């Protein structure tokens, strides 16, 4: 049986139930910062928000929760939990901000075709990114080209991530529960599909028996 540490136990309840600034609250926010740092290129604003909240409560004087003494200073706390010191984190945040501020609008499909179509020279890297995925550079370029108002809000730090800005701009589409069901159904085995249908049939039968009726 796995040993549950005090640190694990403090992460097991919602942050909203913890007193802001308490050791338990600080530890959970610090864990959030550790996770957000892995996505810093697109979530730099969120990283800064979490870091600011920790600094406001001098979290390094309260955590870790199961150690005889706290970290003592921000640098030590960041190195031990996030894996970088303050200077490195500052530099990476500034770099991510500059990429957003200096984003070049993505080319349209017609412009990209002119540069990269058959018989023409290869389109530059930022053109190929136009047609692939929801990565931060692609989204920032699309936003800069099609939604300068959203770009201005990004620069002001209004969005916790580039993806959230992409959602606000209508570029990134949120998956609905139906989308998730259909995607999962396509990956399920015949046995899993049969079990799912039996479960749904039982739930429907229960609902009808209780007089709910179809909606």
N, CA, C and O of each residue as an XYZ file, in Angstrom:
860
protein
N       0.847     -1.195      0.000
C       0.000      0.000      0.000
C       0.886      1.250      0.000
O       1.831      1.339      0.784
N       0.586      2.206     -0.870
C       1.409      3.408     -0.997
C       1.280      4.265      0.263
O       0.195      4.393      0.829
N       2.400      4.851      0.693
C       2.403      5.719      1.867
C       1.933      7.106      1.459
O       2.459      7.691      0.513
N       0.947      7.629      2.168
C       0.419      8.956      1.879
C       1.124      9.957      2.782
O       0.983      9.894      4.003
N       1.876     10.875      2.200
C       2.604     11.875      2.966
C       1.695     13.043      3.318
O       0.596     13.177      2.780
N       2.175     13.891      4.235
C       1.426     15.094      4.582
C       1.240     15.975      3.352
O       0.207     16.623      3.191
N       2.250     15.991      2.487
C       2.163     16.812      1.279
C       1.036     16.309      0.377
O       0.257     17.104     -0.150
N       0.949     14.985      0.200
C      -0.120     14.411     -0.625
C      -1.482     14.695     -0.008
O      -2.435     15.025     -0.714
N      -1.567     14.568      1.293
C      -2.838     14.752      1.986
C      -3.347     16.182      1.819
O      -4.549     16.403      1.671
N      -2.440     17.143      1.842
C      -2.840     18.545      1.702
C      -3.341     18.855      0.293
O      -4.056     19.837      0.091
N      -2.973     18.032     -0.670
C      -3.418     18.260     -2.049
C      -4.737     17.566     -2.352
O      -5.285     17.722     -3.443
N      -5.249     16.806     -1.402
C      -6.414     15.969     -1.684
C      -7.748     16.686     -1.571
O      -8.768     16.141     -1.994
N      -7.774     17.891     -1.015
C      -9.034     18.630     -0.891
C      -8.988     19.881     -1.749
O      -7.901     20.383     -2.038
N     -10.144     20.403     -2.167
C     -10.179     21.574     -3.052
C      -9.515     22.798     -2.428
O      -9.587     23.009     -1.217
N      -8.878     23.591     -3.261
C      -8.212     24.803     -2.794
C      -9.208     25.762     -2.141
O      -8.871     26.455     -1.181
N     -10.433     25.797     -2.665
C     -11.447     26.721     -2.148
C     -11.798     26.446     -0.693
O     -12.314     27.326     -0.004
N     -11.525     25.237     -0.221
C     -11.845     24.880      1.162
C     -10.711     25.222      2.123
O     -10.854     25.064      3.336
N      -9.593     25.688      1.589
C      -8.448     26.016      2.424
C      -8.408     27.520      2.694
O      -8.815     28.324      1.856
N      -7.919     27.879      3.855
C      -7.786     29.292      4.194
C      -6.640     29.895      3.385
O      -5.521     29.382      3.400
N      -6.928     30.979      2.684
C      -5.896     31.594      1.853
C      -4.721     32.045      2.710
O      -4.887     32.717      3.728
N      -3.535     31.656      2.267
C      -2.331     32.011      2.990
C      -1.875     30.979      3.998
O      -0.777     31.081      4.545
N      -2.718     29.978      4.248
C      -2.339     28.925      5.183
C      -1.284     28.022      4.547
O      -1.138     28.028      3.325
N      -0.542     27.241      5.347
C       0.441     26.327      4.764
C      -0.175     25.382      3.738
O       0.421     25.120      2.693
N      -1.383     24.864      4.042
C      -2.045     23.953      3.100
C      -2.373     24.664      1.795
O      -2.183     24.106      0.714
N      -2.862     25.889      1.893
C      -3.192     26.683      0.703
C      -1.931     26.976     -0.094
O      -1.912     26.820     -1.315
N      -0.883     27.399      0.593
C       0.376     27.730     -0.089
C       0.944     26.510     -0.812
O       1.447     26.623     -1.930
N       0.861     25.353     -0.173
C       1.427     24.149     -0.787
C       0.669     23.771     -2.050
O       1.271     23.344     -3.035
N      -0.653     23.927     -2.024
C      -1.431     23.564     -3.205
C      -1.202     24.562     -4.339
O      -1.106     24.161     -5.499
N      -1.113     25.843     -4.025
C      -0.828     26.838     -5.067
C       0.568     26.615     -5.640
O       0.777     26.774     -6.842
N       1.519     26.249     -4.791
C       2.878     25.971     -5.259
C       2.893     24.764     -6.190
O       3.616     24.755     -7.186
N       2.109     23.765     -5.873
C       2.000     22.606     -6.762
C       1.387     23.028     -8.101
O       1.780     22.528     -9.155
N       0.418     23.953     -8.050
C      -0.154     24.483     -9.286
C       0.875     25.230    -10.106
O       0.882     25.137    -11.334
N       1.748     25.972     -9.436
C       2.812     26.680    -10.137
C       3.771     25.699    -10.792
O       4.214     25.924    -11.918
N       4.093     24.623    -10.105
C       4.990     23.612    -10.671
C       4.403     23.053    -11.960
O       5.122     22.875    -12.943
N       3.106     22.774    -11.962
C       2.450     22.250    -13.163
C       2.383     23.317    -14.252
O       2.668     23.036    -15.416
N       2.009     24.534    -13.880
C       1.869     25.601    -14.877
C       3.198     25.912    -15.554
O       3.221     26.285    -16.727
N       4.306     25.762    -14.828
C       5.622     26.051    -15.416
C       5.916     25.135    -16.592
O       6.624     25.532    -17.517
N       5.385     23.914    -16.575
C       5.618     22.997    -17.695
C       4.920     23.489    -18.959
O       5.228     23.019    -20.054
N       3.985     24.427    -18.823
C       3.248     24.988    -19.956
C       3.511     26.488    -20.073
O       2.674     27.224    -20.596
N       4.654     26.939    -19.595
C       4.901     28.369    -19.480
C       4.819     29.102    -20.805
O       4.370     30.248    -20.839
N       5.236     28.482    -21.892
C       5.227     29.174    -23.181
C       3.835     29.667    -23.568
O       3.703     30.688    -24.243
N       2.802     28.950    -23.146
C       1.445     29.380    -23.463
C       0.696     29.898    -22.245
O      -0.321     30.576    -22.390
N       1.188     29.584    -21.030
C       0.475     29.966    -19.804
C       1.297     30.911    -18.926
O       1.168     30.882    -17.702
N       2.131     31.740    -19.531
C       3.009     32.598    -18.733
C       2.238     33.519    -17.798
O       2.693     33.794    -16.688
N       1.073     33.999    -18.234
C       0.292     34.902    -17.382
C      -0.201     34.173    -16.129
O      -0.250     34.748    -15.042
N      -0.560     32.908    -16.296
C      -1.022     32.120    -15.157
C       0.136     31.839    -14.198
O      -0.040     31.860    -12.980
N       1.313     31.579    -14.754
C       2.504     31.375    -13.923
C       2.759     32.611    -13.075
O       3.014     32.498    -11.876
N       2.694     33.776    -13.680
C       2.909     35.016    -12.954
C       1.840     35.238    -11.893
O       2.130     35.727    -10.802
N       0.608     34.876    -12.216
C      -0.481     35.037    -11.242
C      -0.233     34.170    -10.000
O      -0.340     34.646     -8.870
N       0.098     32.898    -10.223
C       0.333     31.995     -9.100
C       1.547     32.437     -8.287
O       1.526     32.402     -7.056
N       2.589     32.847     -8.974
C       3.790     33.300     -8.270
C       3.479     34.527     -7.417
O       3.971     34.652     -6.296
N       2.663     35.425     -7.951
C       2.280     36.618     -7.204
C       1.466     36.284     -5.958
O       1.639     36.898     -4.906
N       0.586     35.313     -6.092
C      -0.229     34.917     -4.941
C       0.644     34.302     -3.852
O       0.423     34.544     -2.665
N       1.624     33.518     -4.249
C       2.538     32.919     -3.274
C       3.395     33.986     -2.600
O       3.623     33.935     -1.391
N       3.867     34.948     -3.383
C       4.707     36.003     -2.830
C       3.920     36.876     -1.852
O       4.455     37.321     -0.836
N       2.639     37.117     -2.168
C       1.811     37.955     -1.301
C       1.697     37.382      0.104
O       1.534     38.124      1.072
N       1.784     36.067      0.210
C       1.661     35.405      1.514
C       3.003     34.846      2.005
O       3.050     34.093      2.978
N       4.081     35.218      1.330
C       5.425     34.753      1.700
C       5.406     33.243      1.974
O       5.763     32.765      3.051
N       4.974     32.532      0.947
C       4.765     31.085      1.074
C       6.029     30.352      1.493
O       5.952     29.330      2.174
N       7.190     30.857      1.097
C       8.446     30.178      1.413
C       8.718     30.133      2.921
O       9.601     29.405      3.375
N       7.953     30.915      3.693
C       8.093     30.877      5.145
C       7.113     29.894      5.788
O       7.083     29.748      7.010
N       6.301     29.212      4.942
C       5.257     28.331      5.476
C       5.321     26.901      4.960
O       4.693     26.009      5.531
N       6.064     26.674      3.900
C       6.154     25.336      3.308
C       7.625     24.956      3.129
O       8.495     25.827      3.122
N       7.910     23.629      2.981
C       6.972     22.514      2.865
C       6.324     22.161      4.201
O       6.874     22.446      5.264
N       5.133     21.529      4.131
C       4.356     21.282      5.345
C       4.918     20.205      6.263
O       4.644     20.221      7.463
N       5.697     19.271      5.726
C       6.167     18.158      6.543
C       7.660     18.239      6.855
O       8.275     17.245      7.240
N       8.238     19.430      6.685
C       9.663     19.614      6.973
C       9.834     20.366      8.294
O       8.964     21.154      8.665
N      10.927     20.141      9.001
C      11.140     20.834     10.280
C      11.276     22.343     10.129
O      10.931     23.095     11.041
N      11.781     22.790      8.975
C      11.900     24.223      8.720
C      11.397     24.527      7.312
O      11.505     23.679      6.427
N      10.848     25.727      7.090
C      10.371     26.091      5.746
C      11.539     26.369      4.806
O      12.698     26.381      5.218
N      11.210     26.593      3.530
C      12.253     26.862      2.539
C      13.073     28.096      2.911
O      14.292     28.113      2.743
N      12.402     29.120      3.412
C      13.123     30.303      3.878
C      13.193     31.458      2.905
O      13.193     32.614      3.327
N      13.252     31.176      1.602
C      13.288     32.241      0.603
C      12.713     31.722     -0.710
O      12.622     30.515     -0.931
N      12.328     32.653     -1.573
C      11.660     32.264     -2.814
C      12.567     31.442     -3.716
O      12.121     30.463     -4.315
N      13.822     31.824     -3.817
C      14.745     31.097     -4.685
C      14.813     29.617     -4.319
O      14.712     28.748     -5.186
N      14.981     29.344     -3.048
C      15.063     27.954     -2.600
C      13.765     27.221     -2.884
O      13.783     26.077     -3.338
N      12.641     27.867     -2.621
C      11.339     27.248     -2.868
C      11.163     26.892     -4.337
O      10.729     25.787     -4.661
N      11.498     27.819     -5.223
C      11.346     27.569     -6.654
C      12.273     26.460     -7.132
O      11.862     25.597     -7.908
N      13.513     26.477     -6.676
C      14.461     25.437     -7.102
C      14.008     24.056     -6.641
O      14.085     23.092     -7.403
N      13.540     23.956     -5.405
C      13.171     22.668     -4.843
C      11.901     22.093     -5.453
O      11.797     20.878     -5.627
N      10.931     22.948     -5.781
C       9.627     22.451     -6.243
C       9.459     22.601     -7.755
O       9.040     21.659     -8.427
N       9.779     23.766     -8.288
C       9.564     24.026     -9.717
C      10.761     23.563    -10.547
O      10.610     23.160    -11.700
N      11.947     23.626     -9.948
C      13.136     23.178    -10.658
C      13.950     24.286    -11.293
O      14.901     24.011    -12.026
N      13.592     25.546    -11.023
C      14.346     26.683    -11.553
C      14.467     27.744    -10.470
O      13.698     27.752     -9.509
N      15.444     28.645    -10.631
C      15.547     29.743     -9.677
C      14.767     30.946    -10.191
O      14.230     30.924    -11.299
N      14.712     31.993     -9.378
C      13.919     33.176     -9.730
C      14.385     33.815    -11.031
O      13.563     34.221    -11.854
N      15.700     33.907    -11.223
C      16.224     34.555    -12.422
C      15.819     33.811    -13.683
O      15.435     34.425    -14.678
N      15.905     32.479    -13.639
C      15.523     31.679    -14.806
C      14.036     31.812    -15.092
O      13.630     31.943    -16.246
N      13.225     31.778    -14.041
C      11.782     31.918    -14.227
C      11.449     33.283    -14.805
O      10.623     33.388    -15.712
N      12.083     34.330    -14.290
C      11.848     35.679    -14.815
C      12.186     35.753    -16.297
O      11.431     36.318    -17.089
N      13.324     35.180    -16.662
C      13.774     35.243    -18.051
C      12.811     34.509    -18.977
O      12.520     34.986    -20.074
N      12.317     33.358    -18.545
C      11.410     32.589    -19.382
C      10.060     33.288    -19.534
O       9.460     33.257    -20.608
N       9.585     33.915    -18.464
C       8.318     34.653    -18.540
C       8.455     35.831    -19.496
O       7.578     36.061    -20.328
N       9.550     36.577    -19.381
C       9.777     37.724    -20.260
C       9.849     37.271    -21.717
O       9.305     37.927    -22.605
N      10.520     36.149    -21.957
C      10.628     35.626    -23.319
C       9.260     35.272    -23.881
O       8.967     35.567    -25.039
N       8.420     34.639    -23.063
C       7.073     34.270    -23.525
C       6.233     35.507    -23.790
O       5.466     35.543    -24.752
N       6.373     36.529    -22.939
C       5.642     37.780    -23.143
C       6.069     38.454    -24.444
O       5.235     38.952    -25.200
N       7.363     38.463    -24.691
C       7.872     39.115    -25.900
C       7.387     38.417    -27.156
O       7.116     39.065    -28.166
N       7.277     37.091    -27.098
C       6.766     36.367    -28.267
C       5.336     36.781    -28.563
O       4.952     36.912    -29.725
N       4.543     36.988    -27.513
C       3.159     37.415    -27.717
C       3.103     38.845    -28.245
O       2.302     39.155    -29.126
N       3.956     39.715    -27.702
C       3.936     41.117    -28.109
C       4.473     41.325    -29.520
O       4.059     42.251    -30.218
N       5.390     40.465    -29.935
C       6.007     40.613    -31.262
C       5.453     39.628    -32.279
O       6.055     39.391    -33.327
N       4.304     39.061    -31.958
C       3.735     38.040    -32.850
C       3.472     38.619    -34.234
O       2.933     39.716    -34.378
N       3.867     37.855    -35.247
C       3.590     38.237    -36.621
C       2.281     37.593    -37.058
O       2.074     36.398    -36.850
N       1.402     38.382    -37.660
C       0.147     37.782    -38.128
C       0.412     36.630    -39.076
O       1.284     36.714    -39.941
N      -0.345     35.548    -38.911
C      -0.206     34.401    -39.806
C      -0.712     34.777    -41.195
O      -1.608     35.608    -41.336
N      -0.134     34.163    -42.207
C      -0.593     34.405    -43.567
C      -1.922     33.701    -43.801
O      -2.242     32.714    -43.139
N      -2.677     34.217    -44.737
C      -3.908     33.556    -45.138
C      -3.552     32.310    -45.942
O      -2.397     32.117    -46.322
N      -4.564     31.455    -46.202
C      -4.317     30.264    -47.007
C      -3.810     30.642    -48.401
O      -2.952     29.962    -48.963
N      -4.355     31.747    -48.956
C      -3.938     32.162    -50.291
C      -2.473     32.607    -50.288
O      -1.706     32.263    -51.187
N      -2.097     33.383    -49.253
C      -0.718     33.852    -49.165
C       0.243     32.694    -48.939
O       1.328     32.646    -49.518
N      -0.173     31.762    -48.086
C       0.673     30.604    -47.826
C       0.833     29.767    -49.086
O       1.910     29.232    -49.349
N      -0.240     29.656    -49.867
C      -0.169     28.897    -51.106
C       0.762     29.532    -52.116
O       1.459     28.841    -52.858
N       0.769     30.859    -52.138
C       1.662     31.569    -53.050
C       3.115     31.271    -52.732
O       3.937     31.122    -53.637
N       3.431     31.184    -51.449
C       4.813     30.929    -51.043
C       5.185     29.463    -51.109
O       6.317     29.115    -51.445
N       4.225     28.602    -50.785
C       4.588     27.199    -50.631
C       3.918     26.252    -51.591
O       4.032     25.038    -51.426
N       3.221     26.759    -52.591
C       2.524     25.879    -53.518
C       3.466     25.147    -54.446
O       4.672     25.394    -54.453
N       2.900     24.236    -55.236
C       3.724     23.444    -56.159
C       4.478     24.357    -57.122
O       3.906     25.262    -57.729
N       5.758     24.095    -57.239
C       6.584     24.876    -58.163
C       7.150     26.133    -57.545
O       7.979     26.799    -58.164
N       6.721     26.481    -56.327
C       7.223     27.676    -55.674
C       8.191     27.298    -54.565
O       8.299     26.129    -54.196
N       8.886     28.281    -54.043
C       9.803     27.995    -52.953
C       9.035     27.587    -51.702
O       7.855     27.900    -51.544
N       9.720     26.897    -50.837
C       9.093     26.403    -49.614
C       8.666     27.563    -48.728
O       9.402     28.535    -48.556
N       7.479     27.447    -48.176
C       6.995     28.477    -47.257
C       7.823     28.456    -45.981
O       8.283     27.391    -45.570
N       8.023     29.603    -45.347
C       8.780     29.633    -44.094
C       8.032     28.913    -42.983
O       6.853     28.589    -43.118
N       8.742     28.664    -41.873
C       8.188     27.853    -40.796
C       6.880     28.383    -40.250
O       5.976     27.611    -39.930
N       6.774     29.723    -40.139
C       5.558     30.237    -39.525
C       4.344     30.043    -40.420
O       3.208     30.122    -39.953
N       4.580     29.785    -41.722
C       3.468     29.493    -42.617
C       2.978     28.069    -42.393
O       1.772     27.828    -42.324
N       3.907     27.124    -42.278
C       3.491     25.743    -42.076
C       2.748     25.586    -40.768
O       1.867     24.734    -40.650
N       3.098     26.413    -39.765
C       2.412     26.289    -38.481
C       0.962     26.734    -38.588
O       0.144     26.371    -37.743
N       0.629     27.510    -39.607
C      -0.735     27.992    -39.775
C      -1.722     26.841    -39.908
O      -2.867     26.945    -39.469
N      -1.283     25.755    -40.509
C      -2.216     24.675    -40.816
C      -2.141     23.530    -39.823
O      -2.760     22.490    -40.049
N      -1.412     23.683    -38.743
C      -1.231     22.559    -37.842
C      -1.500     22.919    -36.392
O      -0.766     23.700    -35.786
N      -2.560     22.340    -35.842
C      -2.761     22.282    -34.402
C      -3.080     23.590    -33.706
O      -3.361     24.611    -34.334
N      -3.025     23.518    -32.356
C      -3.345     24.649    -31.510
C      -2.142     25.070    -30.675
O      -2.307     25.518    -29.541
N      -0.909     24.929    -31.231
C       0.256     25.309    -30.448
C       0.262     26.820    -30.228
O      -0.404     27.570    -30.942
N       1.037     27.256    -29.217
C       0.997     28.648    -28.793
C       1.392     29.613    -29.911
O       0.748     30.648    -30.084
N       2.444     29.288    -30.675
C       2.887     30.182    -31.753
C       1.804     30.325    -32.820
O       1.533     31.424    -33.304
N       1.190     29.199    -33.178
C       0.133     29.225    -34.187
C      -1.033     30.085    -33.720
O      -1.509     30.951    -34.454
N      -1.492     29.842    -32.487
C      -2.640     30.579    -31.974
C      -2.341     32.067    -31.863
O      -3.176     32.903    -32.210
N      -1.150     32.395    -31.379
C      -0.793     33.804    -31.243
C      -0.765     34.497    -32.599
O      -1.223     35.632    -32.733
N      -0.225     33.809    -33.605
C      -0.180     34.380    -34.950
C      -1.578     34.568    -35.526
O      -1.863     35.592    -36.148
N      -2.455     33.579    -35.320
C      -3.843     33.712    -35.795
C      -4.547     34.861    -35.109
O      -5.264     35.632    -35.747
N      -4.339     34.975    -33.793
C      -4.983     36.058    -33.041
C      -4.471     37.409    -33.502
O      -5.247     38.352    -33.652
N      -3.158     37.508    -33.729
C      -2.575     38.775    -34.192
C      -3.137     39.172    -35.546
O      -3.334     40.358    -35.813
N      -3.396     38.192    -36.405
C      -3.893     38.480    -37.745
C      -5.378     38.801    -37.765
O      -5.801     39.757    -38.414
N      -6.175     38.003    -37.054
C      -7.624     38.095    -37.187
C      -8.328     38.791    -36.025
O      -9.462     39.247    -36.168
N      -7.657     38.874    -34.872
C      -8.328     39.421    -33.696
C      -7.387     40.333    -32.908
O      -6.980     39.984    -31.800
N      -7.040     41.488    -33.458
C      -6.120     42.391    -32.759
C      -6.649     42.836    -31.391
O      -5.864     43.158    -30.499
N      -7.969     42.853    -31.227
C      -8.526     43.232    -29.926
C      -8.199     42.178    -28.869
O      -7.897     42.508    -27.722
N      -8.263     40.908    -29.269
C      -7.911     39.824    -28.343
C      -6.416     39.861    -28.043
O      -6.003     39.593    -26.915
N      -5.595     40.196    -29.057
C      -4.151     40.293    -28.856
C      -3.832     41.372    -27.828
O      -2.955     41.193    -26.983
N      -4.544     42.487    -27.902
C      -4.318     43.563    -26.932
C      -4.657     43.099    -25.517
O      -3.970     43.445    -24.557
N      -5.720     42.315    -25.403
C      -6.102     41.786    -24.087
C      -5.080     40.755    -23.593
O      -4.829     40.651    -22.392
N      -4.491     39.994    -24.527
C      -3.424     39.060    -24.160
C      -2.235     39.813    -23.584
O      -1.687     39.433    -22.549
N      -1.844     40.878    -24.261
C      -0.689     41.650    -23.826
C      -0.919     42.274    -22.457
O       0.021     42.499    -21.695
N      -2.190     42.550    -22.157
C      -2.537     43.120    -20.850
C      -2.591     42.052    -19.766
O      -2.821     42.358    -18.596
N      -2.378     40.789    -20.162
C      -2.389     39.703    -19.186
C      -3.777     39.258    -18.768
O      -3.942     38.666    -17.701
N      -4.780     39.535    -19.597
C      -6.157     39.200    -19.227
C      -6.424     37.702    -19.262
O      -7.258     37.204    -18.506
N      -5.728     36.981    -20.131
C      -5.972     35.549    -20.277
C      -4.884     34.741    -19.571
O      -3.707     35.091    -19.656
N      -5.258     33.669    -18.879
C      -4.269     32.845    -18.189
C      -3.422     32.007    -19.136
O      -2.377     31.492    -18.738
N      -3.860     31.863    -20.390
C      -3.100     31.077    -21.352
C      -3.451     31.516    -22.761
O      -4.477     32.159    -22.983
N      -2.597     31.169    -23.709
C      -2.872     31.468    -25.113
C      -4.112     30.699    -25.570
O      -4.894     31.198    -26.380
N      -4.287     29.496    -25.055
C      -5.460     28.699    -25.431
C      -6.757     29.409    -25.031
O      -7.720     29.429    -25.797
N      -6.776     29.990    -23.832
C      -7.977     30.710    -23.403
C      -8.254     31.905    -24.315
O      -9.407     32.213    -24.616
N      -7.196     32.565    -24.745
C      -7.372     33.666    -25.692
C      -7.912     33.137    -27.016
O      -8.755     33.770    -27.653
N      -7.412     31.961    -27.425
C      -7.905     31.343    -28.661
C      -9.379     30.974    -28.570
O     -10.109     31.075    -29.556
N      -9.816     30.550    -27.397
C     -11.231     30.239    -27.194
C     -12.059     31.512    -27.302
O     -13.105     31.524    -27.951
N     -11.590     32.586    -26.665
C     -12.305     33.861    -26.719
C     -12.399     34.380    -28.152
O     -13.378     35.023    -28.529
N     -11.366     34.090    -28.943
C     -11.354     34.539    -30.340
C     -12.155     33.623    -31.252
O     -12.392     33.951    -32.415
N     -12.577     32.466    -30.724
C     -13.343     31.532    -31.545
C     -12.477     30.630    -32.404
O     -12.989     29.916    -33.265
N     -11.161     30.655    -32.177
C     -10.249     29.818    -32.953
C     -10.199     28.409    -32.384
O     -10.220     27.427    -33.127
N     -10.134     28.319    -31.072
C     -10.120     27.022    -30.392
C     -11.541     26.667    -29.990
O     -12.231     27.466    -29.356
N     -11.965     25.505    -30.348
C     -13.316     25.049    -30.036
C     -13.270     24.105    -28.837
O     -12.497     23.146    -28.824
N     -14.085     24.375    -27.847
C     -14.194     23.487    -26.683
C     -14.925     22.216    -27.081
O     -15.941     22.265    -27.774
N     -14.408     21.085    -26.642
C     -15.091     19.820    -26.897
C     -16.317     19.711    -26.002
O     -16.231     19.940    -24.796
N     -17.449     19.365    -26.586
C     -18.675     19.174    -25.815
C     -18.694     17.755    -25.245
O     -17.944     16.896    -25.709
N     -19.543     17.499    -24.245
C     -19.666     16.116    -23.749
C     -20.008     15.139    -24.867
O     -19.543     13.999    -24.859
N     -20.819     15.579    -25.833
C     -21.155     14.699    -26.945
C     -19.921     14.394    -27.783
O     -19.721     13.256    -28.208
N     -19.091     15.411    -28.021
C     -17.847     15.187    -28.760
C     -16.984     14.138    -28.061
O     -16.424     13.249    -28.702
N     -16.887     14.257    -26.744
C     -16.083     13.321    -25.970
C     -16.645     11.912    -26.046
O     -15.901     10.942    -26.195
N     -17.971     11.806    -25.942
C     -18.611     10.490    -26.022
C     -18.343      9.834    -27.372
O     -17.993      8.656    -27.442
N     -18.510     10.605    -28.438
C     -18.325     10.056    -29.774
C     -16.862      9.647    -30.008
O     -16.589      8.621    -30.630
N     -15.942     10.449    -29.509
C     -14.523     10.120    -29.673
C     -14.170      8.851    -28.900
O     -13.451      7.984    -29.396
N     -14.692      8.759    -27.674
C     -14.409      7.584    -26.850
C     -15.069      6.345    -27.429
O     -14.500      5.255    -27.381
N     -16.265      6.505    -27.976
C     -16.980      5.374    -28.575
C     -16.158      4.755    -29.703
O     -16.106      3.534    -29.850
N     -15.519      5.610    -30.494
C     -14.719      5.105    -31.599
C     -13.510      4.306    -31.147
O     -12.997      3.488    -31.911
N     -13.043      4.521    -29.927
C     -11.875      3.813    -29.408
C     -12.256      2.592    -28.570
O     -11.400      1.776    -28.227
N     -13.546      2.472    -28.244
C     -13.980      1.399    -27.348
C     -14.029      0.049    -28.063
O     -14.232     -0.021    -29.276
N     -13.841     -1.014    -27.290
C     -13.960     -2.364    -27.839
C     -15.439     -2.733    -27.941
O     -16.299     -2.025    -27.417
N     -15.727     -3.841    -28.618
C     -17.109     -4.293    -28.726
C     -17.692     -4.582    -27.346
O     -18.854     -4.273    -27.080
N     -16.880     -5.176    -26.467
C     -17.354     -5.483    -25.122
C     -17.661     -4.208    -24.345
O     -18.662     -4.140    -23.631
N     -16.801     -3.194    -24.482
C     -17.018     -1.933    -23.778
C     -18.256     -1.223    -24.308
O     -19.008     -0.626    -23.538
N     -18.473     -1.286    -25.630
C     -19.663     -0.655    -26.193
C     -20.930     -1.335    -25.698
O     -21.916     -0.675    -25.371
N     -20.891     -2.688    -25.646
C     -22.059     -3.431    -25.171
C     -22.356     -3.105    -23.717
O     -23.515     -2.940    -23.334
N     -21.296     -3.010    -22.898
C     -21.477     -2.674    -21.484
C     -22.032     -1.265    -21.333
O     -22.869     -1.019    -20.466
N     -21.573     -0.337    -22.171
C     -22.070      1.039    -22.125
C     -23.555      1.090    -22.476
O     -24.337      1.760    -21.802
N     -23.934      0.380    -23.529
C     -25.338      0.375    -23.942
C     -26.233     -0.250    -22.876
O     -27.352      0.213    -22.655
N     -25.747     -1.294    -22.220
C     -26.521     -1.906    -21.136
C     -26.721     -0.910    -19.990
O     -27.801     -0.831    -19.403
N     -25.670     -0.156    -19.683
C     -25.771      0.835    -18.607
C     -26.782      1.917    -18.948
O     -27.608      2.294    -18.117
N     -26.708      2.418    -20.185
C     -27.648      3.455    -20.613
C     -29.083      2.927    -20.597
O     -30.003      3.615    -20.157
N     -29.261      1.690    -21.086
C     -30.599      1.096    -21.107
C     -31.155      0.975    -19.690
O     -32.337      1.228    -19.455
N     -30.295      0.587    -18.748
C     -30.742      0.450    -17.362
C     -31.115      1.807    -16.777
O     -32.107      1.927    -16.058
N     -30.321      2.822    -17.084
C     -30.618      4.165    -16.575
C     -31.910      4.707    -17.162
O     -32.700      5.335    -16.457
N     -32.127      4.470    -18.441
C     -33.362      4.912    -19.076
C     -34.559      4.197    -18.478
O     -35.595      4.810    -18.219
N     -34.412      2.899    -18.261
C     -35.512      2.129    -17.678
C     -35.840      2.634    -16.281
O     -37.010      2.727    -15.907
N     -34.811      2.960    -15.513
C     -35.025      3.491    -14.167
C     -35.735      4.831    -14.221
O     -36.650      5.091    -13.439
N     -35.311      5.679    -15.144
C     -35.945      6.980    -15.285
C     -37.409      6.867    -15.674
O     -38.246      7.586    -15.127
N     -37.736      5.979    -16.608
C     -39.107      5.797    -17.047
C     -39.967      5.231    -15.920
O     -41.128      5.605    -15.755
N     -39.370      4.320    -15.148
C     -40.124      3.715    -14.042
C     -40.473      4.758    -12.991
O     -41.498      4.653    -12.318
N     -39.613      5.770    -12.852
C     -39.862      6.801    -11.862
C     -40.700      7.918    -12.420
O     -40.950      8.906    -11.730
N     -41.145      7.784    -13.665
C     -42.050      8.763    -14.259
C     -41.382      9.966    -14.862
O     -42.037     10.977    -15.119
N     -40.079      9.879    -15.094
C     -39.396     11.031    -15.685
C     -39.756     11.207    -17.143
O     -40.021     12.316    -17.607
N     -39.759     10.086    -17.863
C     -40.102     10.144    -19.281
C     -38.976     10.714    -20.106
O     -38.081     11.356    -19.556
N     -38.991     10.502    -21.408
C     -37.933     11.044    -22.275
C     -38.023     12.542    -22.362
O     -39.103     13.117    -22.230
N     -36.878     13.188    -22.588
C     -36.859     14.645    -22.710
C     -36.516     15.046    -24.121
O     -36.450     16.237    -24.425
